[in-house]
């Protein structure tokens, strides 16, 4: 699509996975209740999301410590004065172990900001392998 607004109009889930230095859509165009998986932009100079959407959203991260060093989406919003570290709602693990709530109403905009976490990658890979073995699906490949 030529206009990123058209791409996200009415979307329930938006996934950004780029190495963009600039926001890839205007946050004001995002519908209430949408969820964003922001999994690109892994340096302070990169940015997929603008401060407007970050300031409107419930933000969940893979790791507070890592995100605050690497995630330009958040660090640049902090520099703009529209977001701060205390506004991070939870780490993903806190949602999984239910020590923090996830979405609390259907109008909330939610963001999962990830810059990569090897422990989570290994856990997901292990779960997928276990599922495949239980279903007797896939093929074992010797490397």
Secondary structure, 3 states (H helix, E strand, C coil): CCCHHHHHCCCCEEEECCCCCCCCCCHHHCCCCCEEEECCCCCCCCCCCCHHHHHHCEEEECCHHHHHHHCHHHHHHHHCCCCCHHHEEEEHHHHHCCCCCCCCCCCCCEEEECCCCHHHHHHHHHHHHHHHHHCCCCCCCCC
